[in-house]
Amino acid sequence: MQARKDLSCIFRPRSVAVLGASSRPGAIGRELVKNLINFEFQGKIFPVNPGHDVVLSMKAYPSVLEIPDPVDLAVIVVPQPQVLGVVQECGEKGVKGLVIITAGFREVGGEGVDREAELAEEIRRHGMVAIGPNSVGVMNADPRVRLNASFISTLPKAGNTALLSQSGSIGETIMDFAQYQDLRFSVFASLGNQMDIDSHHLLDYLQRDPQTELVLMYVESFRHPKQFVSVAKRITRTKPVLVVKAGRTAAGASAAFSHTGSMAGMDVSYDALFEECGMVRVSTVEELFDIGRAISSLVFPSGERVAVLTNAGGPGILATDALVAHGLQMAQLGKDTTSALRESLNPAAAVHNPVDMVAGAGPADYEVTLRAVLADENVDMILTILVPPVMIDGLEVARTIVRVFEETGRPKPMLACLMGLSRTALKGRRILSDAGIPTYLFPESAAYAMRALWRVGQHVGRDPEPPITRMEVDLDAARSIIQEVADQGRKVLGLEESLLLMLAYGLDVLPFECVSGVDAALSAADKLGFPLVAKLDEPGLVHKTELGGVKADLRDEAALVRAVRELGSIARNWREEQGAEDGPPASANEPRILLQQMARGHETIMGMTTDPTLGPLLLFGYGGVYVEIIRDIAFRLHPVGEEQGLDMIRRISAYPLLSGARGDDPVDEARLARNIACLSQLTGDLPAIAEMEINPFFIAPQGRAAGAADARIRLR
């Protein structure tokens, strides 16, 4: 990890100089000074502009060097050609932090890249820290600071939520919309080009910021992904982080060498990054608000059982469907709860979950129902729905919900859904929101937020991951195999070469022999024993199954002889179609055939590919020839140890099959996880490998044969 940066000079400055301050209406320099004044910045403000004596009734200075007081933070909004010069003056003055608003650097390409590099060097030379360039600024809503060093006119209410945005316009939009969504902010930062201060520096600062308890992020890319992962894993153990990552599509997945590469070309690398870091990824800014409101209360459930209270059947059904679809459970209310509700509610009410109090339910009905459900030990979370009817005072119902929730000590997370856009509904939502009860217009949005609340609660407070233990391997043998392939000018390893490489790294491989011709095949069968699988091992042939190059379940010598002859014919036809052979075969007519013991068990897949930004990416899933159709896979960034391997195994949808569904014996999970860890170590030790896939990897209950049956490895 890079050295920790002290960002207090940016977010808690005692004095701010605005370089490029202006009195001209509409000028950004004017807006910056005005925002510092309007937000009632608690320190000193120094406008700087050689062409102005006064800016907004304040004395202006011709240069930062002319300011008589120390300057903690300089906000730079001068024209691009002047930026380097004023940064040099800031260094001479002893300014500690910079926020560079001016654009025209790396984001424009060409000479802008060189200009930014020169600027970064000057900042490093003087030991300053800088946000930007191409930033819209920063804010700190702490009443002891009240900093708005940006040209965003919205002044957020002080709260516990930080917002980091790589897009200035998106950040401005979120800040503007937040005042209608009742999200209250501690810190805001527009990252700009991340020339000096990157997102991981900001997360590191926010982890130690006592005002911040929740972080929202809008990101497009990472300049230092390894440092980001390290810091993000640390902060999410104490503070939730929600992220919108733009750019989900990736071209070229269809041309990938393996199933692993094909499936990794769909933004899964970032999904893996956020999952591994304990962050919650959302698809839209709207979802960012929905989940942010739920998590900002910082009350996490002890389980995933939800009770739904409603005065209308339809919304209760919609809520139930959405909750179950998101993997939550509908709580089974206890007998004491249902009995109390049956005695108190309308005879037409449904007292089982969802509890439908019917349309005439008033404040008293909501009170008795909410108290009973809050006290039920079978309930972990509550969703209270109100459709304001004409004959009931909806505002009094909202006040009753708040009162009961507070009188009971807020023992469980509760979200509310107050439907409709009537004046009563709008006022009711405000009553609930002001009391810290996250409130939604539709039950589906509330259900989605509840799922995130449950997920985040599982991450917060978790222990750090154990260190990854290195295993004893034959590194020299592995390097020798790769070097021999490279010396022959090949990029793709043959099947035998791939299996030998895996054996050098301690991965389990089903016993095999490579042969040419019928006689050699019969001799190998005596050693291996039937049943067998025969596979072509022709250089350059990657997708053997599609060509018919695999013959399985060979139970006797006659079946083996037929298979060898058929594979020979297939190989010769394939060679003719290729027009040239990629490397010499064993003989002109006898192709190389790999004979392997046939295994019984679950077919899984494991592999690695390389993300151009995030580096090596490990995959595990339920495998076989249909892996791209089933797509039941889990990804994780390198490195992966046995503990992380177990997590990958347990995250796939087919895990119940592996753990012993319908009375079957569970597979040897520890063995499977060890092989994933071996693959990860191979990935780190042999950077010449660009992509690798083991499919299928057979896994069975403990004590039975297991191992790789096939593999594909491509070098860089």
Summary of the structure (lengths in Angstrom):
residues: 716
radius of gyration: 31.6
end to end distance: 27.2
largest distance: 100.5
contacts: 2537
relative contact order: 0.07
helix: 41%
strand: 21%
